[in-house]
């Protein structure tokens, strides 16, 4: 029998924790529930990452799309699951930062019921108008909005959602008033912009991109500090005549039920980060304009707090409250 030296024993002791982290809840399938509909950009991202985790761990990874209820359907189904790493949920800024501000009765507590595992991506919003819109720049759009004889309209896919609140931030920063036209479905929103039913809307490459590529929408600017690598011909909001320093984006993250051991969350975080760094994954993300953000789970908590503070002022000013 081989002799275990003191040095070998020490190395084994150091390796033991990492062996335990090899994969969470071994023997069980990993279920990742998303708050997004099947086929949407975030849902596709979850499936891309899920495939990499399945290959890494050699176990089944099931993606379960449960949209509805402003994310409550999916989150409620995961928050009470066994905290062993076998149940995760994909959420966004609306679920984690905005819902607590606008819902009088929220069926989950984003700060207490879930713990962050990994930030999957961030994506900036673009100012989109119809291909036949008379507005050729953000400056022209803001001039039209300032004209009291007109009622410039903007659309969103949800009252109190990221697009609605970002649009109100833009209007406030520009010192203009615009009429909000909400839609129930994202596809309805951008079709309405394309037909001129509403004057403009914020949108991402994933949501507005198909109609842009189809020649039905134009992008006037990106609400970011720099141009988007996916759409380098589109100027930044500030350089196109918009308010200075106004950035608008959304992010998507992976969360686990509260009580999930830090070691388990750390192992999943490491596996997800490795997946996000793969060239083929980054290439697939780029088709949606998604920028992967591998890193510690703490960045999710930071974004939750920053965006909640940013949007709290808007919610209060616009007086948004949902029973």
C-alpha positions as CSV (number, residue, x, y, z in Angstrom):
1,X,0.0,0.0,0.0
2,X,1.5,3.4,-0.9
3,X,2.7,5.5,2.0
4,X,0.9,8.8,2.6
5,X,3.4,11.3,3.7
6,X,2.7,14.4,5.8
7,X,3.1,16.5,2.7
8,X,0.7,14.3,0.7
9,X,-1.8,14.4,3.5
10,X,-1.7,18.1,3.5
11,X,-2.3,18.4,-0.2
12,X,-5.2,16.0,0.1
13,X,-6.7,18.2,2.9
14,X,-6.4,21.3,0.7
15,X,-7.9,19.5,-2.3
16,X,-10.9,18.1,-0.3
17,X,-13.0,21.3,-0.4
18,X,-12.5,21.5,-4.2
19,X,-13.5,17.9,-4.6
20,X,-16.7,18.7,-2.7
21,X,-17.4,21.6,-5.1
22,X,-16.9,19.4,-8.2
23,X,-20.7,19.7,-8.8
24,X,-23.7,20.7,-6.7
25,X,-26.1,18.0,-5.6
26,X,-24.5,15.2,-7.5
27,X,-26.9,12.6,-8.8
28,X,-29.7,15.1,-9.3
29,X,-30.6,16.9,-12.5
30,X,-29.9,20.6,-12.5
31,X,-33.1,22.6,-13.2
32,X,-32.7,26.2,-14.3
33,X,-36.0,28.0,-14.4
34,X,-36.3,31.3,-16.3
35,X,-38.7,34.1,-16.0
36,X,-38.6,34.6,-19.7
37,X,-40.6,32.9,-22.5
38,X,-39.1,30.1,-24.5
39,X,-37.1,31.4,-27.5
40,X,-36.4,34.8,-26.0
41,X,-32.8,36.0,-25.8
42,X,-32.4,35.3,-22.1
43,X,-34.0,31.9,-22.4
44,X,-31.6,31.0,-25.2
45,X,-28.7,32.2,-23.1
46,X,-29.8,30.0,-20.3
47,X,-29.8,27.0,-22.7
48,X,-26.4,27.9,-24.0
49,X,-24.9,28.0,-20.5
50,X,-26.9,24.9,-19.5
51,X,-25.4,22.9,-22.3
52,X,-21.9,23.9,-21.0
53,X,-22.7,22.9,-17.5
54,X,-24.1,19.6,-18.6
55,X,-20.9,18.9,-20.5
56,X,-18.8,19.9,-17.6
57,X,-20.6,17.9,-15.0
58,X,-22.0,15.0,-17.1
59,X,-25.5,15.4,-15.7
60,X,-28.8,16.5,-17.1
61,X,-29.5,20.2,-17.1
62,X,-33.2,21.1,-17.7
63,X,-34.2,24.6,-18.7
64,X,-37.8,25.4,-17.7
65,X,-39.3,28.6,-19.0
66,X,-42.0,30.0,-16.7
67,X,-42.9,33.5,-17.7
68,X,-45.7,35.5,-16.1
69,X,-46.6,37.5,-13.1
70,X,-43.7,39.9,-13.5
71,X,-41.4,37.0,-12.7
72,X,-43.3,35.8,-9.7
73,X,-44.4,32.5,-11.3
74,X,-40.8,31.3,-11.8
75,X,-39.3,32.8,-8.7
76,X,-42.0,31.4,-6.4
77,X,-41.3,28.0,-7.8
78,X,-37.6,28.1,-6.9
79,X,-37.4,30.2,-3.7
80,X,-38.6,27.3,-1.6
81,X,-36.6,24.6,-3.3
82,X,-33.9,22.6,-1.5
83,X,-30.8,24.9,-1.2
84,X,-28.4,22.3,-2.6
85,X,-27.6,23.8,-6.0
86,X,-30.0,21.7,-8.0
87,X,-32.5,24.5,-8.5
88,X,-31.6,27.9,-10.0
89,X,-33.6,30.7,-11.5
90,X,-32.6,33.2,-14.2
91,X,-33.9,36.8,-13.4
92,X,-33.4,40.3,-14.5
93,X,-33.2,43.9,-13.2
94,X,-37.0,44.1,-13.1
95,X,-37.4,41.1,-10.9
96,X,-34.6,42.0,-8.5
97,X,-34.5,45.8,-8.4
98,X,-37.8,47.3,-9.7
99,X,-40.5,44.9,-8.5
100,X,-39.9,45.7,-4.8
101,X,-40.4,49.4,-5.7
102,X,-43.7,49.1,-7.6
103,X,-45.6,46.1,-6.2
104,X,-47.6,46.7,-3.0
105,X,-47.7,42.9,-2.4
106,X,-44.7,41.1,-3.8
107,X,-44.8,37.3,-3.3
108,X,-41.0,37.1,-2.8
109,X,-38.3,39.1,-1.2
110,X,-35.4,39.5,-3.6
111,X,-33.0,40.3,-0.8
112,X,-34.0,37.4,1.5
113,X,-35.4,34.6,-0.7
114,X,-32.6,34.3,-3.2
115,X,-28.9,34.5,-3.3
116,X,-26.8,35.5,-6.3
117,X,-24.8,32.9,-8.2
118,X,-23.5,34.7,-11.3
119,X,-24.1,37.6,-13.6
120,X,-24.8,36.3,-17.1
121,X,-24.8,39.4,-19.2
122,X,-25.6,43.1,-19.5
123,X,-27.1,44.8,-22.6
124,X,-27.6,48.4,-23.4
125,X,-30.8,50.0,-24.6
126,X,-31.1,51.8,-28.0
127,X,-33.5,54.5,-29.0
128,X,-35.6,52.9,-31.8
129,X,-37.9,54.7,-34.2
130,X,-39.8,53.5,-37.3
131,X,-38.0,53.3,-40.6
132,X,-40.3,56.0,-41.9
133,X,-40.1,58.2,-38.8
134,X,-39.4,61.9,-39.5
135,X,-37.0,62.0,-36.6
136,X,-33.5,61.4,-37.9
137,X,-31.6,61.9,-34.6
138,X,-32.2,62.0,-30.8
139,X,-31.9,65.7,-31.0
140,X,-34.7,66.0,-33.4
141,X,-36.8,63.6,-31.3
142,X,-36.3,65.8,-28.2
143,X,-37.1,69.0,-30.1
144,X,-40.4,67.3,-31.2
145,X,-41.1,66.3,-27.6
146,X,-40.6,69.8,-26.4
147,X,-43.2,71.1,-28.9
148,X,-46.3,71.6,-26.8
149,X,-48.5,71.4,-29.9
150,X,-47.5,67.7,-30.3
151,X,-47.8,64.7,-28.0
152,X,-44.8,62.6,-28.6
153,X,-45.4,59.0,-27.6
154,X,-43.1,56.3,-26.4
155,X,-43.9,52.6,-25.8
156,X,-42.9,50.0,-23.3
157,X,-43.6,46.3,-22.8
158,X,-44.7,46.7,-19.1
159,X,-45.9,49.5,-16.8
160,X,-43.0,49.9,-14.3
161,X,-40.6,47.8,-16.4
162,X,-37.0,48.7,-17.2
163,X,-38.0,50.2,-20.6
164,X,-40.8,52.3,-19.1
165,X,-38.6,53.7,-16.3
166,X,-35.6,54.3,-18.5
167,X,-37.8,56.2,-20.9
168,X,-39.1,58.4,-18.0
169,X,-35.5,59.0,-16.9
170,X,-34.7,60.2,-20.4
171,X,-37.7,62.5,-20.6
172,X,-37.0,64.0,-17.2
173,X,-33.3,64.5,-18.0
174,X,-34.2,66.2,-21.3
175,X,-36.9,68.4,-19.6
176,X,-39.7,67.2,-21.8
177,X,-43.0,65.4,-21.4
178,X,-44.0,62.4,-23.5
179,X,-47.1,60.1,-23.4
180,X,-46.5,56.5,-22.3
181,X,-48.2,53.7,-24.3
182,X,-47.8,50.3,-22.7
183,X,-48.1,47.0,-24.5
184,X,-48.6,43.5,-23.2
185,X,-46.1,41.8,-25.5
186,X,-42.6,42.9,-26.5
187,X,-43.3,42.0,-30.1
188,X,-46.4,44.2,-30.1
189,X,-44.3,47.1,-28.9
190,X,-41.7,47.1,-31.7
191,X,-44.3,46.4,-34.3
192,X,-46.2,49.5,-33.1
193,X,-42.9,51.6,-33.3
194,X,-42.3,50.2,-36.8
195,X,-45.8,51.2,-38.0
196,X,-45.7,54.6,-36.3
197,X,-48.4,53.8,-33.8
198,X,-45.9,55.1,-31.2
199,X,-43.0,57.5,-32.0
200,X,-40.2,55.6,-30.3
201,X,-39.1,53.1,-27.7
202,X,-36.0,51.9,-26.0
203,X,-35.0,48.4,-27.1
204,X,-32.1,46.1,-27.1
205,X,-30.5,44.3,-30.1
206,X,-32.2,41.1,-29.0
207,X,-35.7,42.7,-28.9
208,X,-35.5,45.4,-31.6
209,X,-32.8,43.9,-33.7
210,X,-34.9,41.6,-35.9
211,X,-37.0,44.6,-37.1
212,X,-33.9,46.7,-37.6
213,X,-32.3,44.0,-39.8
214,X,-35.7,43.7,-41.6
215,X,-35.6,47.4,-42.4
216,X,-38.6,48.4,-40.4
217,X,-36.9,50.1,-37.5
218,X,-33.9,52.5,-37.2
219,X,-31.7,53.0,-34.2
220,X,-30.9,56.6,-33.4
221,X,-28.6,56.1,-30.4
222,X,-27.3,53.7,-27.8
223,X,-27.8,54.8,-24.1
224,X,-24.3,53.8,-23.1
225,X,-20.9,55.5,-22.5
226,X,-19.5,53.9,-25.6
227,X,-20.8,52.6,-28.9
228,X,-22.0,49.0,-29.1
229,X,-19.5,46.6,-30.8
230,X,-22.6,44.9,-32.3
231,X,-23.9,48.2,-33.8
232,X,-20.8,50.4,-34.2
233,X,-22.5,52.7,-36.7
234,X,-25.0,53.9,-34.0
235,X,-23.9,56.9,-32.0
236,X,-24.1,57.2,-28.2
237,X,-27.1,59.0,-26.8
238,X,-25.0,61.9,-25.6
239,X,-23.2,62.4,-28.9
240,X,-26.6,62.2,-30.7
241,X,-28.0,65.2,-28.8
242,X,-29.4,63.4,-25.8
243,X,-28.9,64.2,-22.1
244,X,-25.4,63.8,-20.8
245,X,-24.5,60.9,-18.6
246,X,-27.8,59.1,-19.1
247,X,-27.2,55.4,-19.5
248,X,-29.9,52.7,-19.8
249,X,-29.4,48.9,-19.8
250,X,-30.7,45.7,-18.4
251,X,-28.9,42.7,-16.9
252,X,-29.7,39.0,-16.4
253,X,-28.4,36.9,-13.5
254,X,-28.5,33.4,-12.1
255,X,-29.9,33.1,-8.5
256,X,-30.3,30.2,-6.1
257,X,-32.7,29.7,-3.1
258,X,-31.6,31.2,0.2
259,X,-29.7,28.9,2.4
260,X,-27.6,27.6,-0.5
261,X,-24.1,27.0,0.9
262,X,-21.5,29.6,-0.2
263,X,-19.3,26.8,-1.4
264,X,-22.0,25.5,-3.7
265,X,-22.8,28.9,-5.1
266,X,-19.1,29.5,-5.6
267,X,-18.7,26.3,-7.6
268,X,-21.6,27.1,-9.9
269,X,-20.2,30.6,-10.3
270,X,-16.9,29.2,-11.3
271,X,-18.4,26.8,-13.8
272,X,-20.7,29.6,-15.3
273,X,-17.8,32.0,-15.5
274,X,-15.7,29.4,-17.4
275,X,-18.6,28.9,-19.8
276,X,-19.0,32.7,-20.4
277,X,-15.3,32.9,-21.3
278,X,-15.6,30.3,-24.1
279,X,-15.2,31.8,-27.6
280,X,-18.3,30.0,-29.0
281,X,-20.4,31.2,-26.1
282,X,-19.3,34.8,-26.5
283,X,-20.0,34.6,-30.2
284,X,-23.5,33.4,-29.6
285,X,-24.1,36.1,-27.0
286,X,-22.9,38.7,-29.5
287,X,-25.7,37.9,-31.9
288,X,-28.1,39.2,-29.3
289,X,-25.9,42.2,-28.3
290,X,-25.3,40.6,-24.9
291,X,-22.0,41.3,-23.2
292,X,-21.0,38.4,-20.9
293,X,-19.9,39.5,-17.4
294,X,-17.9,36.7,-15.7
295,X,-17.0,37.6,-12.2
296,X,-17.9,37.2,-8.5
297,X,-21.5,36.9,-7.5
298,X,-21.1,40.2,-5.5
299,X,-21.5,42.1,-8.8
300,X,-25.1,41.0,-8.9
301,X,-25.8,42.4,-5.4
302,X,-24.1,45.7,-6.4
303,X,-26.3,46.0,-9.5
304,X,-29.4,45.2,-7.5
305,X,-28.7,48.0,-5.1
306,X,-27.5,50.5,-7.7
307,X,-30.5,50.1,-9.9
308,X,-33.0,50.1,-7.0
309,X,-31.6,53.4,-5.9
310,X,-31.6,54.7,-9.5
311,X,-35.2,53.7,-10.2
312,X,-36.7,54.6,-6.8
313,X,-36.7,58.3,-7.7
314,X,-38.5,57.6,-11.0
315,X,-41.1,55.4,-9.4
316,X,-41.8,58.0,-6.8
317,X,-42.0,60.9,-9.3
318,X,-44.2,59.0,-11.8
319,X,-46.3,57.5,-9.0
320,X,-46.2,53.9,-10.1
321,X,-47.9,51.4,-7.8
322,X,-49.3,48.0,-8.6
323,X,-51.5,46.0,-6.3
